[in-house]
Amino acid sequence: MARTFDSYEEFWPYYVAMHSQSATRWVHLVGTLTGLAVSAYGLARGRKRYAAALPLIGYGTAWPAHFLIERNNPATFGHPAWSLRGDAEMIRMMLAGRDHELGEIAAKWLAENG
């Protein structure tokens, strides 16, 4: 059963904790950016079907990381909209060189709620 949250701000530390391993976060980043690049390329070429690349490549790489690295279920299963927002925020932080902060947020949440 999925956890319940009253706000995105309450959900965010949980989302990061479900990505406690740096490898999981990097798989998400690579999958999302690759899917975005393929989608943008296809759309720029007038091939609308390429828009499907973002969710297919993004989730197609991210979800196995949860099962194989984290040994948990993707937060997307219980909270799809907030997970999408969380993924964007997590990737922004990583691109800004703040991956270590994500590890700290995850460790704190897991210590308090583990």
C-alpha positions as CSV (number, residue, x, y, z in Angstrom):
1,M,0.0,0.0,0.0
2,A,1.3,3.4,-0.9
3,R,2.1,6.0,1.7
4,T,-0.1,9.0,1.9
5,F,1.0,12.6,1.9
6,D,-0.8,15.9,2.4
7,S,1.5,18.0,0.2
8,Y,4.3,17.7,-2.3
9,E,6.6,19.2,0.3
10,E,5.9,16.3,2.6
11,F,6.3,13.9,-0.3
12,W,9.6,15.2,-1.5
13,P,11.9,13.7,1.2
14,Y,10.2,10.4,0.8
15,Y,10.7,10.6,-3.0
16,V,14.4,11.3,-2.5
17,A,14.7,8.4,0.0
18,M,13.3,6.0,-2.7
19,H,16.3,7.1,-4.7
20,S,18.8,6.7,-1.8
21,Q,21.5,5.2,-4.0
22,S,23.5,7.6,-6.2
23,A,23.4,5.0,-9.0
24,T,19.6,5.1,-9.1
25,R,19.6,8.9,-9.4
26,W,22.1,8.8,-12.2
27,V,20.1,6.1,-14.1
28,H,17.1,8.4,-13.8
29,L,19.1,11.4,-15.0
30,V,20.5,9.6,-18.0
31,G,17.2,7.9,-19.0
32,T,15.2,11.2,-18.7
33,L,17.7,13.3,-20.6
34,T,18.1,10.6,-23.3
35,G,14.3,10.4,-23.7
36,L,14.1,14.1,-23.8
37,A,16.8,14.4,-26.4
38,V,15.2,11.7,-28.6
39,S,11.8,13.3,-28.2
40,A,13.1,16.8,-29.1
41,Y,15.0,15.5,-32.1
42,G,11.9,13.7,-33.4
43,L,9.6,16.6,-32.8
44,A,12.1,19.0,-34.5
45,R,12.0,16.7,-37.5
46,G,8.2,16.6,-37.5
47,R,7.9,13.1,-36.3
48,K,5.3,13.3,-33.5
49,R,5.6,9.6,-32.5
50,Y,9.1,10.4,-31.1
51,A,7.3,12.2,-28.3
52,A,6.7,8.8,-26.8
53,A,10.5,8.4,-26.3
54,L,10.5,10.5,-23.2
55,P,8.2,8.3,-21.1
56,L,9.4,5.0,-22.7
57,I,13.1,5.7,-22.3
58,G,12.8,7.6,-19.1
59,Y,10.6,5.1,-17.2
60,G,12.1,2.2,-19.1
61,T,15.5,2.9,-17.5
62,A,14.3,4.3,-14.2
63,W,12.0,1.6,-13.1
64,P,14.5,-1.3,-13.4
65,A,16.9,0.8,-11.3
66,H,14.4,0.7,-8.4
67,F,14.0,-3.1,-8.6
68,L,17.7,-3.9,-9.2
69,I,19.5,-1.2,-7.2
70,E,17.1,0.2,-4.6
71,R,15.1,-3.0,-4.2
72,N,11.9,-0.9,-3.9
73,N,8.9,0.0,-6.0
74,P,9.0,3.3,-7.9
75,A,7.2,6.1,-6.1
76,T,5.4,6.7,-9.5
77,F,3.2,3.7,-8.8
78,G,1.5,5.5,-5.9
79,H,2.1,9.1,-6.6
80,P,2.5,9.7,-10.4
81,A,2.1,13.5,-10.6
82,W,4.3,14.3,-7.5
83,S,6.9,11.7,-8.8
84,L,7.1,13.5,-12.1
85,R,7.7,16.8,-10.3
86,G,10.1,15.1,-7.9
87,D,12.1,13.6,-10.8
88,A,12.4,17.1,-12.4
89,E,13.5,18.6,-9.1
90,M,16.0,15.8,-8.5
91,I,17.5,16.1,-12.0
92,R,17.8,19.9,-11.6
93,M,19.7,19.4,-8.4
94,M,22.0,16.9,-9.9
95,L,22.7,19.1,-12.9
96,A,23.6,21.9,-10.5
97,G,26.1,19.6,-8.8
98,R,24.0,19.0,-5.7
99,D,23.7,15.2,-5.8
100,H,25.4,15.0,-2.3
101,E,22.4,17.0,-0.9
102,L,20.0,14.4,-2.3
103,G,22.0,11.7,-0.5
104,E,21.7,13.6,2.7
105,I,18.0,14.1,2.3
106,A,17.5,10.4,1.7
107,A,19.7,9.3,4.6
108,K,17.8,11.7,7.0
109,W,14.3,10.5,5.8
110,L,15.4,6.8,6.1
111,A,16.8,7.3,9.5
112,E,13.6,8.9,10.7
113,N,11.1,6.6,8.9
114,G,13.1,3.5,7.9
